Amino acid sequence: MYMTTIIQYVDIKSSDTLSTYTEKQLEKLNKKFNRIITARVYFKIENNATLNGKICEIDLSISGPKIFASSNEKNFEMAVKETISDLEKQLEKRMTKLSNF
């Protein structure tokens, strides 16, 4: 199934490199689960961050309720990796529930 990816940079400059990295990671996730319709990605910087402050939020549209994950890391690449890891766990749970019907 074809997945639409929408990437937004909230109050920060966009990065083609980060967008490409994120799209590749999401494609791997889509190949594994094959039910993702849309992925909405938001990159933000936390203003009062002491250590981390690079936030990645991803909202996946699939059949059924949406799946959402967010992480706050030292850099955006780590935040993408952590967020996608969380989404993968949620998708595995969802697929397990669907296969039990």
DSSP file (Angstrom, degrees, kcal/mol; ACC not computed):
  #  RESIDUE AA STRUCTURE BP1 BP2  ACC     N-H-->O    O-->H-N    N-H-->O    O-->H-N    TCO  KAPPA ALPHA  PHI   PSI    X-CA   Y-CA   Z-CA
    1    1 A M              0   0    0      0, 0.0     2,-0.3     0, 0.0    35,-0.1   0.000 360.0 360.0 360.0 140.0    0.0    0.0    0.0
    2    2 A Y        -     0   0    0     33,-0.1     2,-0.4    32,-0.0     0, 0.0  -0.592 360.0-152.0 -78.0 134.4    1.2    3.5   -0.8
    3    3 A M        -     0   0    0     -2,-0.3     2,-0.5    35,-0.0    35,-0.2  -0.907   4.8-142.5-110.8 133.9    1.9    5.7    2.2
    4    4 A T  E     -a   38   0A   0     33,-2.5    35,-3.0    -2,-0.4     2,-0.5  -0.811  16.5-159.6 -91.7 131.7    1.6    9.5    2.1
    5    5 A T  E     -a   39   0A   0     -2,-0.5     2,-0.5    33,-0.2    35,-0.2  -0.957   9.2-174.6-116.8 128.0    4.2   11.3    4.2
    6    6 A I  E     -a   40   0A   0     33,-3.0    35,-3.4    -2,-0.5     2,-0.5  -0.981   5.5-169.8-121.8 120.1    3.8   14.9    5.4
    7    7 A I  E     -a   41   0A   0     -2,-0.5     2,-0.4    33,-0.2    35,-0.2  -0.943   3.4-174.8-115.6 127.7    6.7   16.5    7.2
    8    8 A Q  E     -a   42   0A   0     33,-2.9    35,-2.5    -2,-0.5     2,-0.6  -0.969  16.3-152.4-123.6 136.6    6.3   19.8    9.0
    9    9 A Y  E     -a   43   0A   0     -2,-0.4     2,-0.8    33,-0.2     3,-0.3  -0.934  18.1-148.1-106.0 113.9    9.0   21.9   10.7
   10   10 A V  S    S-     0   0    0     33,-2.8    35,-0.4    -2,-0.6     3,-0.1  -0.743  73.2 -28.1 -91.5 109.4    7.4   23.9   13.5
   11   11 A D  S    S+     0   0    0     -2,-0.8     2,-0.3     1,-0.2    -1,-0.2   0.736 120.4  95.0  58.1  26.7    9.2   27.3   13.9
   12   12 A I  S    S-     0   0    0     -3,-0.3    -1,-0.2    31,-0.2     2,-0.2  -0.954  84.7 -90.7-139.0 161.6   12.5   25.8   12.7
   13   13 A K        -     0   0    0     -2,-0.3    -3,-0.1    -3,-0.1     2,-0.0  -0.486  46.2-115.5 -72.3 137.2   14.3   25.7    9.3
   14   14 A S        -     0   0    0     -2,-0.2     2,-0.4    -5,-0.1    -1,-0.1  -0.336  24.0-151.1 -72.1 156.6   13.4   22.7    7.2
   15   15 A S     >  -     0   0    0      1,-0.1     4,-2.4    -2,-0.0     5,-0.2  -0.976  13.9-161.2-134.7 117.8   16.1   20.2    6.3
   16   16 A D  H  > S+     0   0    0     -2,-0.4     4,-2.6     2,-0.2     5,-0.2   0.885  97.0  53.7 -62.8 -38.3   16.2   18.1    3.1
   17   17 A T  H  > S+     0   0    0      2,-0.2     4,-2.4     1,-0.2    -1,-0.2   0.928 111.1  44.4 -62.6 -46.8   18.6   15.6    4.8
   18   18 A L  H  > S+     0   0    0      2,-0.2     4,-2.5     1,-0.2    -1,-0.2   0.886 113.0  52.0 -66.6 -39.2   16.4   15.1    7.8
   19   19 A S  H  X S+     0   0    0     -4,-2.4     4,-2.5     2,-0.2    -2,-0.2   0.924 111.3  46.9 -62.6 -44.4   13.3   14.8    5.6
   20   20 A T  H  X S+     0   0    0     -4,-2.6     4,-2.2     2,-0.2    -2,-0.2   0.922 112.6  49.6 -63.5 -44.9   15.0   12.1    3.5
   21   21 A Y  H  X S+     0   0    0     -4,-2.4     4,-2.1     1,-0.2    -2,-0.2   0.925 112.7  47.6 -58.5 -46.5   16.2   10.2    6.6
   22   22 A T  H  X S+     0   0    0     -4,-2.5     4,-2.4     1,-0.2    -2,-0.2   0.910 110.4  51.4 -63.3 -44.2   12.7   10.3    8.1
   23   23 A E  H  X S+     0   0    0     -4,-2.5     4,-2.2     1,-0.2    -1,-0.2   0.892 109.3  50.8 -62.1 -40.1   11.1    9.1    4.9
   24   24 A K  H  X S+     0   0    0     -4,-2.2     4,-1.8     2,-0.2    -1,-0.2   0.912 111.1  48.0 -63.5 -42.4   13.5    6.2    4.6
   25   25 A Q  H  X S+     0   0    0     -4,-2.1     4,-1.6     1,-0.2    -2,-0.2   0.894 112.4  48.7 -65.8 -39.6   12.8    5.1    8.2
   26   26 A L  H  X S+     0   0    0     -4,-2.4     4,-2.6     1,-0.2    -1,-0.2   0.861 106.8  56.5 -68.8 -35.0    9.0    5.4    7.6
   27   27 A E  H  X S+     0   0    0     -4,-2.2     4,-2.5     2,-0.2    -1,-0.2   0.905 105.3  51.7 -62.5 -40.9    9.3    3.3    4.4
   28   28 A K  H  X S+     0   0    0     -4,-1.8     4,-1.7     1,-0.2    -1,-0.2   0.918 111.3  47.9 -59.6 -43.0   11.0    0.5    6.4
   29   29 A L  H  X S+     0   0    0     -4,-1.6     4,-2.1     1,-0.2     5,-0.3   0.905 111.6  49.9 -64.3 -41.9    8.1    0.6    8.8
   30   30 A N  H  X S+     0   0    0     -4,-2.6     4,-3.1     1,-0.2    -2,-0.2   0.869 107.8  53.4 -67.0 -36.9    5.5    0.6    6.0
   31   31 A K  H  < S+     0   0    0     -4,-2.5    -1,-0.2     1,-0.2    -2,-0.2   0.879 111.8  46.7 -63.9 -36.7    7.2   -2.4    4.3
   32   32 A K  H  < S+     0   0    0     -4,-1.7    -2,-0.2    -5,-0.2    -1,-0.2   0.887 129.5  21.2 -73.0 -39.4    6.9   -4.3    7.6
   33   33 A F  H  < S-     0   0    0     -4,-2.1    -3,-0.2    -5,-0.1    -2,-0.2   0.738  78.1-165.0-107.0 -27.8    3.3   -3.4    8.4
   34   34 A N     <  +     0   0    0     -4,-3.1    -4,-0.1    -5,-0.3    -3,-0.1   0.604  65.9  88.9  58.9  16.2    1.9   -2.4    5.0
   35   35 A R        +     0   0    0     -5,-0.1    28,-0.5   -34,-0.0     2,-0.4   0.301  49.7 120.3-124.6   7.8   -1.2   -0.8    6.4
   36   36 A I        +     0   0    0     -6,-0.2    26,-0.2     1,-0.2     3,-0.1  -0.624  31.9 177.3 -79.8 127.2   -0.1    2.8    7.0
   37   37 A I        +     0   0    0     24,-3.3   -33,-2.5    -2,-0.4     2,-0.4   0.886  66.9   5.3 -92.5 -52.0   -2.1    5.3    5.0
   38   38 A T  E     -aB   4  61A   0     23,-1.2    23,-3.1   -35,-0.2     2,-0.5  -0.997  55.4-160.6-138.9 140.2   -0.6    8.6    6.1
   39   39 A A  E     -aB   5  60A   0    -35,-3.0   -33,-3.0    -2,-0.4     2,-0.6  -0.982   8.9-166.9-119.5 119.9    2.4    9.6    8.3
   40   40 A R  E     -aB   6  59A   0     19,-2.7    19,-2.6    -2,-0.5     2,-0.4  -0.933   9.1-168.8-107.9 122.4    2.4   13.1    9.7
   41   41 A V  E     -aB   7  58A   0    -35,-3.4   -33,-2.9    -2,-0.6     2,-0.4  -0.919   5.6-169.9-116.4 134.5    5.7   14.1   11.1
   42   42 A Y  E     -aB   8  57A   0     15,-2.8    15,-2.5    -2,-0.4     2,-0.5  -0.989   4.5-163.0-125.6 128.2    6.4   17.2   13.2
   43   43 A F  E     +aB   9  56A   0    -35,-2.5   -33,-2.8    -2,-0.4     2,-0.3  -0.941  21.4 162.6-110.3 131.4    9.8   18.5   14.2
   44   44 A K  E     - B   0  55A   0     11,-2.2    11,-2.7    -2,-0.5     2,-0.5  -0.922  32.8-132.4-140.4 162.3   10.0   21.0   17.0
   45   45 A I  E     - B   0  54A   0    -35,-0.4     2,-0.4    -2,-0.3     9,-0.2  -0.988  23.2-130.8-119.4 129.5   12.5   22.5   19.4
   46   46 A E    >   -     0   0    0      7,-2.8     3,-1.0    -2,-0.5    -2,-0.0  -0.654  13.7-149.2 -78.1 127.0   11.7   22.7   23.1
   47   47 A N  T 3  S+     0   0    0     -2,-0.4    -1,-0.1     1,-0.2     0, 0.0   0.857  91.6  43.0 -68.7 -37.3   12.4   26.2   24.3
   48   48 A N  T 3  S+     0   0    0     -3,-0.0    -1,-0.2     5,-0.0     2,-0.2  -0.004  81.2 145.0-101.0  30.5   13.3   25.4   27.9
   49   49 A A    <   -     0   0    0     -3,-1.0    -4,-0.0     1,-0.2     0, 0.0  -0.476  26.6-178.6 -73.0 133.8   15.4   22.3   27.2
   50   50 A T  S    S-     0   0    0     -2,-0.2    -1,-0.2     0, 0.0    -2,-0.0   0.823  82.2  -2.5 -95.7 -41.7   18.4   21.7   29.4
   51   51 A L  S    S+     0   0    0     22,-0.0    -2,-0.1     0, 0.0    22,-0.0   0.768 135.2  16.5-113.6 -56.8   19.8   18.5   27.7
   52   52 A N        +     0   0    0      1,-0.1    21,-0.1    20,-0.1    22,-0.1   0.705  54.2 153.3 -91.4-112.1   17.6   17.3   24.9
   53   53 A G        +     0   0    0      1,-0.2    -7,-2.8    22,-0.1     2,-0.8   0.318  36.3 115.5 103.2 -10.1   15.1   19.6   23.3
   54   54 A K  E     -BC  45  73A   0     19,-2.3    19,-2.5    -9,-0.2     2,-0.4  -0.854  49.6-165.7 -95.4 111.9   14.8   18.1   19.7
   55   55 A I  E     -BC  44  72A   0    -11,-2.7   -11,-2.2    -2,-0.8     2,-0.4  -0.825  15.9-174.8-108.2 134.1   11.3   16.8   19.4
   56   56 A C  E     -BC  43  71A   0     15,-2.2    15,-2.0    -2,-0.4     2,-0.4  -0.996   5.6-176.1-123.2 125.0    9.9   14.4   16.8
   57   57 A E  E     -BC  42  70A   0    -15,-2.5   -15,-2.8    -2,-0.4     2,-0.4  -0.980   2.2-171.6-120.1 133.4    6.2   13.6   16.8
   58   58 A I  E     -BC  41  69A   0     11,-2.7    11,-2.1    -2,-0.4     2,-0.5  -0.992   6.8-168.8-129.9 130.8    4.7   11.1   14.3
   59   59 A D  E     -BC  40  68A   0    -19,-2.6   -19,-2.7    -2,-0.4     2,-0.5  -0.975  11.6-159.7-117.7 117.7    1.0   10.5   13.8
   60   60 A L  E     -BC  39  67A   0      7,-3.4     7,-2.2    -2,-0.5     2,-0.6  -0.855   6.9-151.0-104.2 131.5    0.1    7.4   11.7
   61   61 A S  E     +B   38   0A   0    -23,-3.1   -24,-3.3    -2,-0.5   -23,-1.2  -0.895  34.4 147.6 -97.1 120.5   -3.2    7.0   10.0
   62   62 A I        -     0   0    0     -2,-0.6     2,-0.3     2,-0.4   -26,-0.1  -0.815  61.0 -62.8-136.2 177.6   -4.1    3.3    9.7
   63   63 A S  S    S+     0   0    0    -28,-0.5   -28,-0.0    -2,-0.3   -27,-0.0  -0.519 113.1  14.2 -66.7 131.9   -7.4    1.4    9.7
   64   64 A G  S    S-     0   0    0     -2,-0.3    -2,-0.4    -3,-0.0     0, 0.0  -0.588 121.4  -5.8  96.7-166.4   -8.9    2.0   13.2
   65   65 A P  S    S-     0   0    0      0, 0.0    -3,-0.1     0, 0.0     0, 0.0  -0.249  82.1-100.5 -62.4 148.7   -7.7    4.6   15.6
   66   66 A K        -     0   0    0     -5,-0.1     2,-0.4     1,-0.1    -5,-0.2  -0.230  30.3-133.7 -63.9 157.8   -4.6    6.7   14.8
   67   67 A I  E     -C   60   0A   0     -7,-2.2    -7,-3.4     2,-0.0     2,-0.4  -0.961  24.6-174.0-116.8 135.7   -1.3    5.8   16.4
   68   68 A F  E     +C   59   0A   0     -2,-0.4     2,-0.3    -9,-0.2    -9,-0.2  -0.977   9.9 169.0-133.2 141.8    0.9    8.5   17.9
   69   69 A A  E     -C   58   0A   0    -11,-2.1   -11,-2.7    -2,-0.4     2,-0.3  -0.988   5.7-176.3-147.4 154.5    4.4    8.6   19.3
   70   70 A S  E     -C   57   0A   0     -2,-0.3     2,-0.3   -13,-0.2   -13,-0.2  -0.994   0.4-175.0-147.5 147.2    6.7   11.4   20.3
   71   71 A S  E     -C   56   0A   0    -15,-2.0   -15,-2.2    -2,-0.3     2,-0.5  -0.992  16.5-148.8-145.9 157.0   10.3   11.6   21.7
   72   72 A N  E     +C   55   0A   0     -2,-0.3   -17,-0.2   -17,-0.2     2,-0.2  -0.967  35.1 155.1-127.0 110.0   12.6   14.3   22.9
   73   73 A E  E     -C   54   0A   0    -19,-2.5   -19,-2.3    -2,-0.5     3,-0.1  -0.651  56.8 -93.8-130.6-178.1   16.3   13.7   22.2
   74   74 A K  S    S+     0   0    0     -2,-0.2     2,-0.3   -21,-0.2   -19,-0.1   0.816 108.2  13.9 -70.6 -32.4   19.7   15.4   21.7
   75   75 A N  S  > S-     0   0    0    -21,-0.1     4,-1.8     1,-0.1     5,-0.1  -0.942  79.4-111.4-140.7 165.6   19.3   15.5   18.0
   76   76 A F  H  > S+     0   0    0     -2,-0.3     4,-2.7     1,-0.2     5,-0.2   0.844 112.7  58.2 -67.6 -34.3   16.5   15.0   15.5
   77   77 A E  H  > S+     0   0    0      1,-0.2     4,-2.4     2,-0.2    -1,-0.2   0.926 108.8  45.8 -62.2 -44.0   17.9   11.7   14.0
   78   78 A M  H  > S+     0   0    0      1,-0.2     4,-2.5     2,-0.2    -1,-0.2   0.888 112.0  52.5 -63.4 -38.3   17.8   10.1   17.5
   79   79 A A  H  X S+     0   0    0     -4,-1.8     4,-2.4     2,-0.2    -2,-0.2   0.900 109.7  48.3 -65.1 -40.9   14.3   11.5   18.0
   80   80 A V  H  X S+     0   0    0     -4,-2.7     4,-2.7     2,-0.2     5,-0.2   0.943 112.3  48.9 -62.6 -47.5   13.1   10.0   14.7
   81   81 A K  H  X S+     0   0    0     -4,-2.4     4,-1.9     1,-0.2    -2,-0.2   0.913 114.2  44.9 -60.1 -45.1   14.7    6.6   15.5
   82   82 A E  H  X S+     0   0    0     -4,-2.5     4,-2.1     2,-0.2    -1,-0.2   0.897 113.5  50.0 -67.3 -41.6   13.1    6.5   19.0
   83   83 A T  H  X S+     0   0    0     -4,-2.4     4,-2.3     1,-0.2    -2,-0.2   0.922 111.5  47.8 -64.6 -44.2    9.7    7.7   17.8
   84   84 A I  H  X S+     0   0    0     -4,-2.7     4,-2.4     1,-0.2    -1,-0.2   0.864 108.6  55.2 -66.2 -35.1    9.6    5.0   15.1
   85   85 A S  H  X S+     0   0    0     -4,-1.9     4,-1.8    -5,-0.2    -1,-0.2   0.919 109.1  47.5 -61.3 -43.8   10.6    2.4   17.5
   86   86 A D  H  X S+     0   0    0     -4,-2.1     4,-2.0     1,-0.2    -2,-0.2   0.905 111.6  50.4 -63.1 -41.9    7.7    3.3   19.7
   87   87 A L  H  X S+     0   0    0     -4,-2.3     4,-2.8     1,-0.2    -2,-0.2   0.891 106.5  55.5 -63.6 -39.2    5.3    3.3   16.7
   88   88 A E  H  X S+     0   0    0     -4,-2.4     4,-2.4     1,-0.2    -1,-0.2   0.908 107.2  49.3 -61.0 -42.4    6.6   -0.2   15.7
   89   89 A K  H  X S+     0   0    0     -4,-1.8     4,-2.0     2,-0.2    -1,-0.2   0.911 112.4  47.7 -62.7 -42.4    5.7   -1.5   19.2
   90   90 A Q  H  X S+     0   0    0     -4,-2.0     4,-2.4     1,-0.2    -2,-0.2   0.899 111.6  50.2 -66.3 -39.9    2.2    0.0   18.9
   91   91 A L  H  X S+     0   0    0     -4,-2.8     4,-2.8     2,-0.2     5,-0.2   0.890 107.9  53.2 -65.6 -39.0    1.7   -1.4   15.4
   92   92 A E  H  X S+     0   0    0     -4,-2.4     4,-2.0     2,-0.2    -1,-0.2   0.921 110.6  47.4 -61.6 -43.4    2.8   -4.9   16.6
   93   93 A K  H  X S+     0   0    0     -4,-2.0     4,-2.2     2,-0.2    -2,-0.2   0.929 112.9  49.1 -61.7 -45.1    0.2   -4.8   19.4
   94   94 A R  H  X S+     0   0    0     -4,-2.4     4,-2.3     1,-0.2    -2,-0.2   0.912 111.5  48.2 -62.4 -43.7   -2.4   -3.6   16.9
   95   95 A M  H  X S+     0   0    0     -4,-2.8     4,-2.2     1,-0.2    -1,-0.2   0.854 109.5  53.6 -67.2 -34.6   -1.7   -6.3   14.4
   96   96 A T  H  X S+     0   0    0     -4,-2.0     4,-0.9    -5,-0.2    -1,-0.2   0.922 110.2  47.1 -63.6 -44.4   -1.7   -9.0   17.1
   97   97 A K  H  < S+     0   0    0     -4,-2.2     3,-0.5     1,-0.2     4,-0.3   0.911 112.7  49.3 -64.2 -42.2   -5.2   -7.8   18.2
   98   98 A L  H >< S+     0   0    0     -4,-2.3     3,-1.1     1,-0.2    -1,-0.2   0.862 108.3  52.7 -66.6 -35.5   -6.4   -7.8   14.6
   99   99 A S  H 3< S+     0   0    0     -4,-2.2    -1,-0.2     1,-0.2    -2,-0.2   0.696  99.3  64.9 -75.2 -16.9   -5.1  -11.3   13.9
  100  100 A N  T 3<        0   0    0     -4,-0.9    -1,-0.2    -3,-0.5    -2,-0.2   0.575 360.0 360.0 -80.0  -8.8   -6.9  -12.6   16.9
  101  101 A F    <         0   0    0     -3,-1.1    -1,-0.2    -4,-0.3    -2,-0.1   0.465 360.0 360.0 -86.5 360.0  -10.3  -11.8   15.4
